[in-house]
Amino acid sequence: MGSAVKGTWVEIENQVLSATERASQVPEDTKNTPLMMWTRGFLMEESAEIGDDVSVRTFSGRIARGKLVEIHPRFAHDFGNPVPELLETSVSLKEDFANMQEV
């Protein structure tokens, strides 16, 4: 599974609200799932395994406790696929701006 030692960059999770505690006005599919929170930080225990209850120290110095779910988590987000219309607009705006500078 995986183990980590003190100071390792890890991710923990906590259940903030159970499905039954969710607000009544949220969409049905949302209402039927618990509200979860994930926090990344540096492991404070001497060692831990995935699934262990651990404490972490975040970059801001906050201490959080939860279930260890990932060791060395990476940031895997991006801005999605390029939108051709936005690319064309960007080129057009740069050309327009350059032309304004010449006047």
C-alpha atoms as an extended CHARMM CRD file, in Angstrom:
* protein
*
       103  EXT
         1         1  MET       CA              0.0000000000        0.0000000000        0.0000000000  PROA      1               0.0000000000
         2         2  GLY       CA              2.5100000000        2.5990000000        1.0880000000  PROA      2               0.0000000000
         3         3  SER       CA              4.1760000000        4.0110000000        4.1260000000  PROA      3               0.0000000000
         4         4  ALA       CA              5.4910000000        7.4240000000        5.0140000000  PROA      4               0.0000000000
         5         5  VAL       CA              7.8820000000        8.8110000000        7.6090000000  PROA      5               0.0000000000
         6         6  LYS       CA              7.7650000000       12.0260000000        9.5880000000  PROA      6               0.0000000000
         7         7  GLY       CA              8.0090000000       15.1070000000        7.3680000000  PROA      7               0.0000000000
         8         8  THR       CA              6.7000000000       13.3880000000        4.2170000000  PROA      8               0.0000000000
         9         9  TRP       CA              4.2840000000       15.4090000000        2.0520000000  PROA      9               0.0000000000
        10        10  VAL       CA              0.9180000000       13.6120000000        2.3480000000  PROA      10              0.0000000000
        11        11  GLU       CA             -2.8170000000       14.0800000000        1.8810000000  PROA      11              0.0000000000
        12        12  ILE       CA             -5.4710000000       13.3010000000        4.4820000000  PROA      12              0.0000000000
        13        13  GLU       CA             -9.2490000000       13.2310000000        4.2570000000  PROA      13              0.0000000000
        14        14  ASN       CA            -12.0650000000       13.9860000000        6.6690000000  PROA      14              0.0000000000
        15        15  GLN       CA            -15.8120000000       13.6910000000        6.4260000000  PROA      15              0.0000000000
        16        16  VAL       CA            -17.2440000000       17.1290000000        7.1760000000  PROA      16              0.0000000000
        17        17  LEU       CA            -20.9270000000       16.1670000000        6.9000000000  PROA      17              0.0000000000
        18        18  SER       CA            -22.6290000000       12.8130000000        6.4690000000  PROA      18              0.0000000000
        19        19  ALA       CA            -25.1820000000       12.4110000000        3.6590000000  PROA      19              0.0000000000
        20        20  THR       CA            -28.0060000000       12.8340000000        6.1900000000  PROA      20              0.0000000000
        21        21  GLU       CA            -26.5200000000       16.1140000000        7.4590000000  PROA      21              0.0000000000
        22        22  ARG       CA            -26.3980000000       17.7580000000        4.0100000000  PROA      22              0.0000000000
        23        23  ALA       CA            -28.6160000000       20.8090000000        3.3770000000  PROA      23              0.0000000000
        24        24  SER       CA            -32.0220000000       20.0230000000        1.9080000000  PROA      24              0.0000000000
        25        25  GLN       CA            -31.6430000000       22.4790000000       -0.9820000000  PROA      25              0.0000000000
        26        26  VAL       CA            -28.5630000000       20.8490000000       -2.5500000000  PROA      26              0.0000000000
        27        27  PRO       CA            -29.0880000000       18.7260000000       -5.6960000000  PROA      27              0.0000000000
        28        28  GLU       CA            -30.2420000000       15.1600000000       -5.0860000000  PROA      28              0.0000000000
        29        29  ASP       CA            -27.0040000000       13.4950000000       -6.2450000000  PROA      29              0.0000000000
        30        30  THR       CA            -25.0160000000       15.8250000000       -3.9790000000  PROA      30              0.0000000000
        31        31  LYS       CA            -27.3810000000       15.2950000000       -1.0570000000  PROA      31              0.0000000000
        32        32  ASN       CA            -26.8000000000       11.5340000000       -1.2140000000  PROA      32              0.0000000000
        33        33  THR       CA            -23.0310000000       11.7510000000       -0.6520000000  PROA      33              0.0000000000
        34        34  PRO       CA            -21.0380000000       12.9070000000        2.3680000000  PROA      34              0.0000000000
        35        35  LEU       CA            -19.2090000000       16.2330000000        2.2180000000  PROA      35              0.0000000000
        36        36  MET       CA            -15.5000000000       15.4170000000        2.2570000000  PROA      36              0.0000000000
        37        37  MET       CA            -12.4160000000       17.5580000000        2.8550000000  PROA      37              0.0000000000
        38        38  TRP       CA             -8.8590000000       16.8160000000        1.7270000000  PROA      38              0.0000000000
        39        39  THR       CA             -5.8540000000       18.5120000000        3.3140000000  PROA      39              0.0000000000
        40        40  ARG       CA             -2.1970000000       18.3280000000        2.3270000000  PROA      40              0.0000000000
        41        41  GLY       CA              0.6760000000       18.7600000000        4.6980000000  PROA      41              0.0000000000
        42        42  PHE       CA              3.7690000000       17.2640000000        6.2750000000  PROA      42              0.0000000000
        43        43  LEU       CA              3.2670000000       14.0840000000        8.3050000000  PROA      43              0.0000000000
        44        44  MET       CA              3.8150000000       14.6410000000       12.0220000000  PROA      44              0.0000000000
        45        45  GLU       CA              3.8770000000       10.9850000000       13.1630000000  PROA      45              0.0000000000
        46        46  GLU       CA              7.1550000000        9.0730000000       13.0620000000  PROA      46              0.0000000000
        47        47  SER       CA              5.6590000000        6.7330000000       10.4420000000  PROA      47              0.0000000000
        48        48  ALA       CA              2.2450000000        5.8820000000        9.0020000000  PROA      48              0.0000000000
        49        49  GLU       CA              0.4970000000        3.6470000000        6.4720000000  PROA      49              0.0000000000
        50        50  ILE       CA             -2.2820000000        4.5240000000        4.0550000000  PROA      50              0.0000000000
        51        51  GLY       CA             -5.5220000000        4.3920000000        6.0440000000  PROA      51              0.0000000000
        52        52  ASP       CA             -3.9470000000        5.4150000000        9.3650000000  PROA      52              0.0000000000
        53        53  ASP       CA             -5.3330000000        8.3230000000       11.3720000000  PROA      53              0.0000000000
        54        54  VAL       CA             -2.5520000000       10.9460000000       11.3190000000  PROA      54              0.0000000000
        55        55  SER       CA             -1.7420000000       14.6100000000       11.8920000000  PROA      55              0.0000000000
        56        56  VAL       CA             -0.2040000000       16.9410000000        9.3360000000  PROA      56              0.0000000000
        57        57  ARG       CA              1.2410000000       20.4380000000        9.4460000000  PROA      57              0.0000000000
        58        58  THR       CA              0.1050000000       22.5120000000        6.4600000000  PROA      58              0.0000000000
        59        59  PHE       CA              2.1860000000       25.1530000000        4.6860000000  PROA      59              0.0000000000
        60        60  SER       CA              0.3370000000       27.7960000000        6.7090000000  PROA      60              0.0000000000
        61        61  GLY       CA              1.3090000000       26.0410000000        9.9630000000  PROA      61              0.0000000000
        62        62  ARG       CA             -2.1730000000       24.6930000000       10.7200000000  PROA      62              0.0000000000
        63        63  ILE       CA             -2.3730000000       21.2280000000       12.2930000000  PROA      63              0.0000000000
        64        64  ALA       CA             -5.0240000000       18.9350000000       10.8220000000  PROA      64              0.0000000000
        65        65  ARG       CA             -5.9510000000       15.3510000000       11.6070000000  PROA      65              0.0000000000
        66        66  GLY       CA             -7.4950000000       12.7630000000        9.3080000000  PROA      66              0.0000000000
        67        67  LYS       CA             -7.1250000000        9.5030000000        7.4260000000  PROA      67              0.0000000000
        68        68  LEU       CA             -3.9360000000        9.2080000000        5.3560000000  PROA      68              0.0000000000
        69        69  VAL       CA             -5.0230000000        8.7020000000        1.7290000000  PROA      69              0.0000000000
        70        70  GLU       CA             -1.9810000000        9.5980000000       -0.3790000000  PROA      70              0.0000000000
        71        71  ILE       CA              1.7740000000        9.8810000000       -0.0400000000  PROA      71              0.0000000000
        72        72  HSD       CA              3.5460000000       12.5030000000       -2.1580000000  PROA      72              0.0000000000
        73        73  PRO       CA              0.2980000000       13.7700000000       -3.7410000000  PROA      73              0.0000000000
        74        74  ARG       CA              0.7380000000       15.7500000000       -6.9050000000  PROA      74              0.0000000000
        75        75  PHE       CA             -1.2060000000       18.6550000000       -8.3280000000  PROA      75              0.0000000000
        76        76  ALA       CA             -2.9680000000       17.2420000000      -11.3940000000  PROA      76              0.0000000000
        77        77  HSD       CA             -5.1930000000       20.1440000000      -12.4190000000  PROA      77              0.0000000000
        78        78  ASP       CA             -4.9850000000       22.2240000000      -15.5660000000  PROA      78              0.0000000000
        79        79  PHE       CA             -7.0830000000       24.6450000000      -17.5700000000  PROA      79              0.0000000000
        80        80  GLY       CA             -8.5800000000       22.0090000000      -19.8820000000  PROA      80              0.0000000000
        81        81  ASN       CA             -8.3900000000       21.8010000000      -23.6530000000  PROA      81              0.0000000000
        82        82  PRO       CA             -7.6920000000       24.9280000000      -25.7150000000  PROA      82              0.0000000000
        83        83  VAL       CA            -10.7810000000       26.7290000000      -27.0070000000  PROA      83              0.0000000000
        84        84  PRO       CA            -10.1680000000       27.7160000000      -30.6490000000  PROA      84              0.0000000000
        85        85  GLU       CA            -12.3830000000       30.8080000000      -30.4120000000  PROA      85              0.0000000000
        86        86  LEU       CA            -10.4070000000       32.1040000000      -27.4340000000  PROA      86              0.0000000000
        87        87  LEU       CA             -7.1070000000       31.4850000000      -29.2080000000  PROA      87              0.0000000000
        88        88  GLU       CA             -8.3170000000       33.4440000000      -32.2400000000  PROA      88              0.0000000000
        89        89  THR       CA             -9.6360000000       36.2390000000      -30.0370000000  PROA      89              0.0000000000
        90        90  SER       CA             -6.3100000000       36.4370000000      -28.2070000000  PROA      90              0.0000000000
        91        91  VAL       CA             -4.3940000000       36.8460000000      -31.4610000000  PROA      91              0.0000000000
        92        92  SER       CA             -6.8890000000       39.4170000000      -32.7250000000  PROA      92              0.0000000000
        93        93  LEU       CA             -6.7270000000       41.4600000000      -29.5050000000  PROA      93              0.0000000000
        94        94  LYS       CA             -2.9190000000       41.4660000000      -29.5400000000  PROA      94              0.0000000000
        95        95  GLU       CA             -2.9280000000       42.6860000000      -33.1470000000  PROA      95              0.0000000000
        96        96  ASP       CA             -5.4880000000       45.3870000000      -32.2970000000  PROA      96              0.0000000000
        97        97  PHE       CA             -3.4340000000       46.4900000000      -29.3100000000  PROA      97              0.0000000000
        98        98  ALA       CA             -0.2400000000       46.6090000000      -31.3880000000  PROA      98              0.0000000000
        99        99  ASN       CA             -2.0270000000       48.7430000000      -34.0120000000  PROA      99              0.0000000000
       100       100  MET       CA             -3.2420000000       51.1560000000      -31.3240000000  PROA      100             0.0000000000
       101       101  GLN       CA              0.3350000000       51.6230000000      -30.1010000000  PROA      101             0.0000000000
       102       102  GLU       CA              1.4480000000       52.6680000000      -33.5860000000  PROA      102             0.0000000000
       103       103  VAL       CA             -1.1050000000       55.4740000000      -33.7810000000  PROA      103             0.0000000000
